Amino acid sequence: MISYVKGELAAIEEQKAIIDVGGIGYGVFMPHQALAMLPSVGNEVKLYTYLNVREDAMQLFGFLTKDDLEIFRLVIGVSGIGPKGGLNILSCMSPDELRFAIMSGDAKMISSAPGIGKKTAEKLIVELRDKVDIEKILCDMETSAKEISQKYNCTTVLKSEKTIISSKDFQIYTLDKPNSALAKAGSGDVLAGIISGLLAQGLDEFNSAKTGVYLHSIAGSLAKNDLTEFGVLASDTIRYIPYAFKKLLN
């Protein structure tokens, strides 16, 4: 078993990287996203690897982190998905995006990977839903936000107990004001509406997201003060937005 490969990056090909270890070049298949994140040729790299042994070949699959390797192992543990299929999935989405897709039951997103049909995607969701760990996303939300912004060239808002916003150029804004009253169905839709409204008024993406998140938080707090955390609905938050604006401007 080869747990990792550490050496000089000798070349980057369409589907794999060539790592020179003591004069021996190891061809390591990697997800497209990971290949794009490698340093320039000539630099040292360390890849966490999975060795696939077949009758006619031995193939190395490499990943930048142990977490990436872990999710790859989970994926290829689903019957009907081999290492190439797992690589295709992780070439279309990051491990965190895959976790979100599994937990939300988004078979359409998973089946967008080459060679992965709808039934296979649905089977993957059923088999892995209890195995993926949302805490792995929440423990490093900043990294996750940057990865999504990089992939889609967008401003990203990730909400949990705290909110992380990443701009297209990876500026980070954090709002650490937990509010259980906002943990309600439809709350995210209200936030999206606030941000969209600010965008429509000419504010740039990053400042629209920052201002929207802050206004949403204030509106939620005002609603909570009047209605208690258990009595607040998403529609109630909307009614408090004008008061949140007033408080922000004051």
Secondary structure, 3 states (H helix, E strand, C coil): CCCEEEEEEEEECCCEEEEEECCEEEEEECCHHHHHCCCCCCCEEEEEEEEEECCCCEEEEEECCHHHHHHHHHHHCCCCCCHHHHHHHHHHCCHHHHHHHHHHCCHHHHCCCCCCCHHHHHHHHHHHCCCCCCHHHHCCHHHHHHHHHHHHCCCEEEECCCEEEECCCCCEEEECCCCHHHCCCCHHHHHHHHHHHHHHCCCCHHHHHHHHHHHHHHHHHHHHHHHCCCCCCHHHHHHCHHHHHHHHHC
